[in-house]
Amino acid sequence: MRPFLGPPLPLALQRRWLELLSAGLPPPRGTSRKQLTLGSVPALLVRCKPAEAIPPEPAASRDAIVFAHGGAFILGSARSYLGFAGRIARATGADVYLVDYRRAPEHPHPAPSDDLFAAYEGVLARGHDPARTALLGDSAGGALVVSTALALAEMDVPAPAALVLISPWLDLSLSGASVTLNAKRDPVLSRGFLEAGGRAYAGPLPRSDRRVSPLFADLEGLPPTLVQVGSDEILLDDSTRFAGRADAAGVEVELQRFEGWWHDFQAMAGTLVGAREAIEDIAAFLGRRFHD
C-alpha cells in the first residue's frame, strides 16, 4: 500500500484508490447496513447477526460500538470501512455505528472530533446504554477516540464503557523512535503520508498540541482501554508511550503487541487467521466491559 499513499499522488487519486482497494475486503456473510444520521453526522449502522435476533427499537438492550475510521484524517470513509466494521460486528454481536466524519484538508481540526462527539451523543439518543457502548478507532480514528473521550468527561456526558485503539496515531509530531526504526518494515505507512495528513488536520496548530495529538493530553479519567499494535509499524511508539502514560494516570489499559504484524492488519481478518484472532481479542475485551 505504501507507494499509493501520500505525495506525490493527488489526494483525490489516493481517496479513489482506497475505495477500490476496500472492494477486496468485503464484509462477512450476513452483514447488513443502514444509512442514518447521528445528530447531524452521516453514519452506517452495521450488523452481522440473524435478523430475528435483532430486537426492535429502543436499543437499550443491545451493545453498541461507535467506530472512527482511519486514513490520516484525509482518507477513508464509512463505505471503504464496511468490511472492517462487518468483521467487528460479527465478532462482538454489537451494533456498529461507522461514522462518516468530515475529513481534512477540507475540514481540519476540530471538525472530525466534533463529528465523533456528536455521533456518540446520537447513539445514546437512540437509546443505547453508555455502560454497553464503546468507542473504537483505528489509526487516525484512534486519536479521535481519545480526544472525544476526554471531551466527554469535560462536558459531563456519560462516558462509554471502554475504548479500543487499533494501531492508533496519537502523536502527529511523529516524535516516536519507531517512525525511523520501522520505516522500511511497515508496508502500509510512510513518514511523507503522515506528514501530509498531520498538516492537513492540525491546520494552524502545532502538531504536538494536545488538541490534535492526544498522546500529550492529561489522560486521567479515560475509560478502560485496549490498545492493539503491530511490532513492525512506524506508529509502534505511539501505542507503547500512550499505554505507559495512561497507566501512570490511573487508567485501566491493556496493550497487545503483535510480533511481525503491520499497521491495521486487523482489516485483513477475512483472509488472515492472526487478524481474526486479534478481533476476537477485541470482542472478549468488550464483552467483559459490557457485561461484568
C-alpha positions as CSV (number, residue, x, y, z in Angstrom):
1,M,0.0,0.0,0.0
2,R,2.8,2.4,0.9
3,P,3.6,3.6,-2.7
4,F,0.0,4.6,-3.2
5,L,-0.4,6.7,-0.1
6,G,0.8,10.3,0.3
7,P,2.7,12.7,-2.0
8,P,3.2,13.0,-4.9
9,L,-0.1,11.3,-5.7
10,P,-3.1,13.8,-5.7
11,L,-5.4,13.4,-2.7
12,A,-8.4,12.7,-5.0
13,L,-6.5,9.8,-6.5
14,Q,-5.5,8.4,-3.1
15,R,-9.1,8.5,-1.9
16,R,-10.3,6.8,-5.1
17,W,-7.6,4.1,-4.8
18,L,-8.5,3.3,-1.2
19,E,-12.2,3.0,-2.2
20,L,-11.3,0.5,-4.9
21,L,-8.9,-1.4,-2.5
22,S,-11.7,-1.8,0.0
23,A,-13.8,-3.8,-2.5
24,G,-11.2,-6.6,-2.0
25,L,-12.0,-6.7,1.7
26,P,-15.8,-7.4,1.8
27,P,-17.8,-7.8,5.0
28,P,-18.7,-11.3,6.1
29,R,-21.9,-13.0,5.0
30,G,-24.9,-11.9,7.0
31,T,-23.7,-8.3,7.3
32,S,-26.4,-5.7,6.9
33,R,-26.0,-1.9,6.7
34,K,-28.3,1.0,7.1
35,Q,-27.6,4.7,6.3
36,L,-28.6,7.0,9.1
37,T,-27.8,10.3,10.7
38,L,-26.4,10.6,14.3
39,G,-27.1,14.2,15.2
40,S,-26.1,15.9,12.0
41,V,-23.4,13.3,11.2
42,P,-23.9,10.6,8.5
43,A,-23.1,7.1,9.5
44,L,-23.7,3.5,8.7
45,L,-25.3,1.1,11.2
46,V,-23.6,-2.2,10.5
47,R,-24.9,-5.5,11.9
48,C,-23.8,-9.1,11.4
49,K,-26.3,-11.4,13.1
50,P,-29.6,-13.0,12.1
51,A,-32.4,-10.5,11.6
52,E,-34.6,-12.4,14.1
53,A,-32.0,-11.9,16.8
54,I,-32.2,-8.1,16.5
55,P,-34.8,-6.7,18.9
56,P,-36.9,-3.7,17.8
57,E,-36.2,-0.2,18.9
58,P,-35.4,1.1,21.5
59,A,-31.8,0.0,21.6
60,A,-31.1,-0.2,25.3
61,S,-30.8,-4.0,25.3
62,R,-28.1,-4.0,22.6
63,D,-24.3,-3.5,22.7
64,A,-23.0,-0.6,20.6
65,I,-19.7,0.4,19.1
66,V,-19.0,3.8,17.7
67,F,-16.3,3.3,15.0
68,A,-14.0,6.1,13.9
69,H,-12.2,5.0,10.7
70,G,-8.5,5.7,9.9
71,G,-6.9,7.3,6.9
72,A,-4.6,10.0,8.3
73,F,-7.6,12.3,8.7
74,I,-7.7,12.8,4.9
75,L,-8.7,9.4,3.5
76,G,-11.2,6.7,4.4
77,S,-15.0,6.7,4.6
78,A,-17.8,4.6,6.0
79,R,-18.2,2.9,2.7
80,S,-14.5,1.9,2.5
81,Y,-14.5,0.6,6.0
82,L,-17.7,-1.5,5.7
83,G,-15.7,-4.8,5.5
84,F,-13.7,-4.0,8.7
85,A,-16.8,-2.9,10.5
86,G,-18.6,-6.1,9.5
87,R,-15.8,-8.2,11.0
88,I,-16.1,-6.2,14.2
89,A,-19.9,-6.6,14.2
90,R,-19.7,-10.4,13.7
91,A,-17.2,-11.0,16.4
92,T,-18.9,-8.8,19.0
93,G,-22.6,-9.1,18.0
94,A,-22.8,-5.4,18.6
95,D,-24.5,-2.7,16.6
96,V,-21.5,-0.9,14.9
97,Y,-22.0,2.7,14.0
98,L,-19.4,3.6,11.4
99,V,-19.1,7.4,11.5
100,D,-18.6,9.3,8.2
101,Y,-16.9,12.3,9.9
102,R,-15.7,15.2,7.9
103,R,-12.1,14.9,6.6
104,A,-9.2,17.3,6.3
105,P,-8.0,19.3,4.5
106,E,-11.5,20.5,3.6
107,H,-12.4,20.2,7.3
108,P,-9.4,20.4,9.7
109,H,-9.5,20.2,13.4
110,P,-11.8,20.3,15.3
111,A,-14.4,19.2,12.7
112,P,-13.6,15.5,12.7
113,S,-13.5,15.2,16.5
114,D,-16.7,17.4,16.8
115,D,-18.4,14.9,14.5
116,L,-17.4,11.9,16.5
117,F,-18.6,13.6,19.7
118,A,-22.0,14.4,18.1
119,A,-22.2,10.8,16.7
120,Y,-21.6,9.3,20.2
121,E,-24.4,11.6,21.6
122,G,-26.6,10.5,18.7
123,V,-26.0,6.8,19.6
124,L,-27.1,7.5,23.2
125,A,-30.1,9.4,21.9
126,R,-31.1,6.2,20.0
127,G,-31.4,4.5,23.4
128,H,-28.1,2.7,23.8
129,D,-26.8,2.4,27.4
130,P,-23.4,4.0,27.7
131,A,-22.4,1.1,30.0
132,R,-22.8,-1.1,26.9
133,T,-21.3,1.3,24.4
134,A,-17.6,1.6,23.3
135,L,-15.6,4.0,21.2
136,L,-13.3,2.2,18.7
137,G,-10.9,3.8,16.3
138,D,-8.0,2.7,14.1
139,S,-5.0,4.8,13.1
140,A,-6.2,8.5,12.9
141,G,-9.5,7.3,14.3
142,G,-7.7,6.3,17.4
143,A,-6.7,9.9,18.0
144,L,-10.3,11.0,17.5
145,V,-11.5,8.4,20.0
146,V,-9.1,9.5,22.7
147,S,-9.9,13.2,22.1
148,T,-13.6,12.5,22.2
149,A,-13.4,10.5,25.4
150,L,-11.6,13.4,27.1
151,A,-14.1,15.9,25.7
152,L,-17.0,13.8,27.0
153,A,-15.6,14.0,30.5
154,E,-15.1,17.8,30.3
155,M,-18.7,18.2,29.0
156,D,-20.2,15.9,31.7
157,V,-21.6,13.5,29.1
158,P,-21.9,9.8,30.2
159,A,-18.7,8.0,29.4
160,P,-18.5,4.9,27.3
161,A,-17.8,1.6,28.9
162,A,-14.5,1.2,27.0
163,L,-12.1,2.4,24.3
164,V,-10.5,0.3,21.7
165,L,-7.5,1.7,19.8
166,I,-6.2,-0.2,16.8
167,S,-2.8,1.0,15.6
168,P,-3.6,4.4,16.9
169,W,-1.9,7.6,15.6
170,L,-1.7,9.7,18.7
171,D,1.4,11.9,18.1
172,L,1.1,14.0,14.9
173,S,4.5,15.4,15.5
174,L,6.0,12.0,14.7
175,S,8.5,12.1,17.6
176,G,8.4,8.4,18.3
177,A,11.6,6.5,17.5
178,S,9.7,3.8,15.6
179,V,8.9,6.3,12.9
180,T,12.5,6.0,11.8
181,L,13.4,2.5,13.1
182,N,10.4,0.8,11.4
183,A,10.4,3.0,8.2
184,K,11.4,0.1,6.0
185,R,9.4,-2.6,7.8
186,D,5.9,-1.0,7.7
187,P,4.3,-1.9,4.3
188,V,1.4,0.5,4.8
189,L,2.6,3.9,6.2
190,S,5.3,6.3,5.3
191,R,6.5,9.5,7.0
192,G,5.6,11.5,4.0
193,F,2.0,10.3,4.1
194,L,1.6,11.1,7.8
195,E,3.3,14.5,7.4
196,A,0.7,15.4,4.8
197,G,-2.2,14.2,6.9
198,G,-0.9,15.8,10.1
199,R,-0.5,19.2,8.5
200,A,-4.0,19.0,6.9
201,Y,-5.7,18.1,10.2
202,A,-3.8,20.3,12.6
203,G,-4.1,23.5,10.4
204,P,-2.5,26.4,12.3
205,L,-2.0,24.3,15.5
206,P,1.4,22.9,16.2
207,R,1.3,19.1,15.6
208,S,2.5,18.5,19.1
209,D,-0.5,20.4,20.5
210,R,-2.5,18.0,22.8
211,R,-5.7,19.0,21.0
212,V,-4.6,17.2,17.9
213,S,-2.0,14.8,19.5
214,P,-3.8,13.3,22.5
215,L,-0.7,11.4,23.5
216,F,0.4,14.6,25.2
217,A,-3.0,15.3,26.9
218,D,-3.9,14.6,30.5
219,L,-5.2,11.1,30.2
220,E,-6.7,10.8,33.7
221,G,-10.2,9.6,33.8
222,L,-10.3,7.7,30.5
223,P,-12.4,4.5,30.4
224,P,-10.8,1.1,30.3
225,T,-8.8,1.0,27.1
226,L,-7.5,-1.8,24.9
227,V,-4.6,-0.9,22.5
228,Q,-3.5,-3.2,19.7
229,V,-0.4,-2.5,17.7
230,G,1.9,-4.4,15.3
231,S,5.6,-4.7,16.1
232,D,6.6,-3.6,12.5
233,E,4.6,-0.4,12.2
234,I,6.1,3.0,12.3
235,L,3.4,4.1,14.9
236,L,4.5,1.4,17.4
237,D,5.8,4.0,19.8
238,D,2.5,5.9,19.8
239,S,0.9,2.9,21.4
240,T,3.6,2.0,23.8
241,R,4.0,5.6,25.0
242,F,0.3,6.0,25.3
243,A,-0.1,2.8,27.4
244,G,2.7,4.0,29.7
245,R,1.2,7.4,30.2
246,A,-2.3,6.1,30.6
247,D,-1.2,3.6,33.2
248,A,0.6,6.3,35.1
249,A,-2.6,8.4,35.0
250,G,-4.5,5.6,36.7
251,V,-6.3,4.4,33.5
252,E,-7.0,0.7,33.2
253,V,-5.1,0.0,30.0
254,E,-4.2,-3.2,28.2
255,L,-1.5,-3.2,25.5
256,Q,-1.4,-6.0,22.9
257,R,1.7,-6.0,20.7
258,F,1.6,-8.4,17.8
259,E,5.0,-9.5,16.7
260,G,5.7,-9.4,12.9
261,W,2.5,-7.6,12.1
262,W,2.0,-4.3,10.4
263,H,-0.3,-1.2,10.6
264,D,-4.0,-2.0,10.8
265,F,-3.5,-5.7,10.0
266,Q,-6.9,-6.4,11.6
267,A,-8.6,-5.2,8.5
268,M,-7.4,-8.4,6.8
269,A,-9.5,-10.6,9.1
270,G,-11.3,-12.1,6.1
271,T,-8.1,-13.8,5.0
272,L,-5.6,-13.9,7.8
273,V,-6.1,-16.0,10.9
274,G,-3.9,-13.8,13.1
275,A,-6.1,-10.8,12.2
276,R,-9.3,-12.7,13.1
277,E,-7.7,-13.7,16.4
278,A,-6.9,-10.1,17.2
279,I,-10.5,-9.1,16.5
280,E,-11.7,-11.9,18.8
281,D,-9.5,-10.4,21.5
282,I,-11.3,-7.1,21.0
283,A,-14.7,-8.9,21.3
284,A,-13.6,-10.6,24.5
285,F,-12.3,-7.3,26.0
286,L,-15.6,-5.6,25.2
287,G,-17.7,-8.5,26.4
288,R,-16.0,-8.2,29.8
289,R,-16.7,-4.4,29.9
290,F,-20.3,-4.6,28.7
291,H,-21.5,-7.5,30.8
292,D,-19.4,-7.7,34.0
